[in-house]
Amino acid sequence: MSAADRPSQPVPLAQVLTWASDSDARRIFSPLSAQPFLLFDASDDDLPEPAHARIRAWLRELPCPSIAIAASPTALTPVCDVVLDHASEATPLLEGIRHSPIAAAVLAQLLRAIETLPVADALTAESLAYATLQAGPEFHSWLAENRAAAPAIHNDPGHAVVMERDEDCLRLELNRPSIRNGMSVEMRDALVEALQLVLSDDSIRRVRLSGRGKCFSTGGDLTEFGTAPDPATAHVVRSLAVPGRYLAACAAQVEARVHGACIGSGIEFPAFAGRVVAAPDAWFQLPELGFGLIPGAGGCVSIARRIGRQRTAWMALSGQRIKAPQALEWGLVDAVQESW
């Protein structure tokens, strides 16, 4: 049976075992084929352990996302990229994968590879994967239709990040509410400078991070997308100037307070904090797959270390929003408070 015979219905586990026993079957599942995902029923878990071991090894090397349907954990679910209770829940993921199959494959492979890496190494791997996609056809297609004529212009007085010192506490506020605190180069550099101060000044024992205006941040400034000279240079810049790398280094001192929209880097960055407090109106989304990209501000690392690889893949592949109560249940945030 060809995977294309049932493109959106979960295949039985016996069929997966057949593919796992065929050295050429990996070619069926690829962003370059008609079947850029594997959707299978993992609930029928009565196979012997040697069969489980064979399938697990095959899934770890599958060059596309694997989505298991299983209402409860089985011997196979830990190695899958996403686990769902019901097949009906797969629709937004399959739509996302079909839209950007190359980015979806890179995301799944990256999340598997960095699961046990130290944060610094994982961030480097994420940046390299992101750079690869910046040179790819899916991002180029998005950019051709959406490239901004000019960068967004804000009308907010003061620095991009306002710093206020209160004894041993440093307060950092994102200060571009007129453009929804978009993570522009200006804001990125200001955050790096502020966090370098935290790391160099032992008298700063606490940091409170928040954002002014209606939301914490809607993520990367899309009007700056495509302005890097080339993907290789962009990777080098990220290696030097990703704020999340510095936030991770002082995470134990930092409490992030988020509200409203927290999109893309608007949650990838604060997720590195030792404590994240959300307002009841906060919601979270990873939309990068729609651009032919993956989370590139550290989210493959910070979010996966909070909610696990499989839920991170679900957020990124589906592009679905989650609200504050679900974020609290998953551990993406540590508390939900009415006020602070």
Secondary structure, DSSP 8 states (H G I E B T S, - for coil): --GGGSTTS-B-HHHHHHHHT-TTGGGGBSTTSSB--EEEE-----S-HHHHHHHHHHHHT-SS-EEEE-SS--SSGGGSSEEESSGGGGHHHHHHHHHSHHHHHHHHHHHHHHTTS-HHHHHHHHHHHHHHHHTSHHHHHHHHHH--SS-------S-SEEEEEETTEEEEEE--GGGTT-B-HHHHHHHHHHHHHHHH-TT--EEEEEE-SS-SB--B-GGGTT-SS-HHHHHHHHHHH-HHHHHHHTGGGEEEEE-SEEETHHHHTGGGSSEEEE-TT-EEE--GGGGT----SSHHHHHHHHH-HHHHHHHHHH---EEHHHHHHHTSSSEE-S--
